[in-house]
Amino acid sequence: MVQQGRGNAATAERLVAAAVRLFAQKWYGTVSVAEICREADLSNGVFYRYFEGKEALFKVILGRVLDQVREAMERVQGTTPRERVRGMAEAMFQFSEEHADLVSVFREGQYRHFDYERRLVAIYQRSLGAALGREIGLGEYLFAFGGLRFCSIRWATRAAPIHLDTVCGILTDGLFPGLTVDPAKVFGGTATPLPLALEEGPRERLLRAGRRLFGEQGFFETNIHEITSGAQLSVGAFYTHFASKEAFYAELIGRVGHDARAFISGNLAAPGGPPLNALEHELRGLWLWLVYLSIDKHCYSIVREAEFVLPATVREYYGAFAAGYRRRAPELRITAAHPDLDEESAIEYLMGIAHYFGLETAFDASPVNARALVEAIGGYLARGLSDFLPPKELS
């Protein structure tokens, strides 16, 4: 918290601005109070006149992000629900571009302090509820804002070329019109786990130990000695297989993505009966993603931290998932239902739903009825929010 009555507001703002710049460029754990003070051109002692510590300052920044997002959403205008939905999407894209540093800081904060993520979800739910004139549940939030949040960030960071018109079209009218879902095909059958080696070599032992330690402690807090101790190997053995800690991390990210994709693709086939249609295929993949996250609890932490350490590797991570969409059979691709739609934008939107749904299940301690949410998302993927838009807007 900001400590009151012990200095002037301008000095506190210098510290906040300096911290935002540093947190946006580096991982939280690597930024010290001394570094923040140097960035602000202030002495270390000044810091504690305003903040109890680095964590308190970090939470102040997270709170400001919430306030600014709320204000941006409250400024959305439009005479019809469809206009307000588009205005909401435009506001999110604009906010992500104009406040890329704050968005970056918050994306770390949503993992470290999930209560701030919960508060942001509530803001977005109220915003969508105001646009549609009705109360919004978690399923509607995940469909609308999972895709919107992911696409706006990917667009603002130039990670993917997103077409706003495509995003708004998905929001209002969905991606798979006319398709229905057989729940048995989506949720039924059994899942085959990934193959387990009966005997691991040194390289695999190191990667397994690193995966656990990076997931539990983080990249910067884990040293090579801890990795080799966890694998019961010498430090020399590490450098026999990896040139550096960063090279080790890059391979680990590749393994995390490969394992997730292998688990999902290996279990996508319908459990008996006719093949899956495109919507059932998407929902079964989403369900399997949630199942995988229950197995690999470190996936999110490992990949998120890598965005600061190895951004090119993380782009490859997401790129590999996107490539999987493009390799689907023609009848299962998005273009089969929407030949004129920008496929890349639609793929990013679907990855966003999966990402934020996974975030809900991986970091929220409260129980989530995942199956009901997958079913709800399926309805919105088929029709978008059109059920809540006046018929005269659909003519």
CORGI-V540224 format. One record per pair of residues at least 24 apart in sequence whose C-alpha atoms are under 8 Angstrom apart, sorted by the first residue. I is the first residue (numbers start at 1). J is the second residue. Records with the same first field share a line. If there is no record, write none. Layout:
I = J  J
//
This chain:
1 = 51  52  56  57  59  60
2 = 50  51  52  56  57  60
3 = 49  50  51  52
4 = 50
6 = 49  50
7 = 49  50
12 = 50
14 = 40
15 = 40  47
16 = 57  61
19 = 57  58
20 = 61  101  102  105
21 = 101
23 = 104  105
24 = 101  102  104  105
25 = 308
26 = 308
27 = 108  305  308
28 = 108
29 = 220  221
30 = 220
61 = 102
62 = 105  106  109  116
63 = 116
65 = 102  103  106
66 = 116  119  120
69 = 95  123
70 = 123
73 = 124  127
74 = 127
81 = 131  132  133  389  390
82 = 172  389  393
84 = 131  132
85 = 128  131  132  168  171  172
86 = 168
88 = 127  128
89 = 148  164  168
90 = 164
92 = 148  149  152
93 = 152  153  155  156
96 = 152  153  156
97 = 152  153  156  157
100 = 156  157
103 = 153
108 = 304
111 = 301  363
114 = 363  364
132 = 388  389
138 = 373
139 = 373  374  376  377
140 = 376  377  380
142 = 353  356  357  377
143 = 171  353  377  380  381
144 = 171
145 = 353
146 = 349  352  353  354  355  356  357
147 = 348  349  350  351  352  353
148 = 349  352
149 = 352
150 = 348  349  351  352  353  355
151 = 345  348  349  352
159 = 315
160 = 348
161 = 344  345
162 = 344  345  348
163 = 342  345
166 = 341  342  345  346
167 = 345  346  349
170 = 346  381  384
171 = 384  385
172 = 383  384  385  386
173 = 382  383  384  385  386
174 = 380  381  382  383  384  385
175 = 334  337  338  381  382  383  384
176 = 278  279  334  337  338  381  382  383
177 = 337  381  382  383
178 = 382
179 = 277  278  279  382
180 = 279  280  382
181 = 279  280  378
182 = 280
184 = 271
185 = 270  271  272  276  280  284
186 = 270  280  281  283  284  287
187 = 284  287  371
188 = 271
189 = 270  271
190 = 271
191 = 267
192 = 263  266  267
193 = 263
194 = 259  262  263
202 = 231  233  237
203 = 238  241
205 = 231
206 = 230  231  238
207 = 248  252
210 = 252
211 = 252  298  302
212 = 298
214 = 298  301  302
215 = 297  298  299  301  302
216 = 298
218 = 301  302  305
219 = 249  302  305
246 = 309  310
250 = 310  313
253 = 302  303  306  313  314  317
254 = 313  317
256 = 299
257 = 317  320
260 = 289  292
261 = 321
263 = 288  292
264 = 288  289  292
277 = 331  332
278 = 331  332  333  334
279 = 378  381  382
281 = 332
283 = 374  375  378
286 = 354  374
287 = 371  374
289 = 354  358
290 = 358  361
293 = 358  362
294 = 362
297 = 362
300 = 359  362
322 = 347  348  351
//
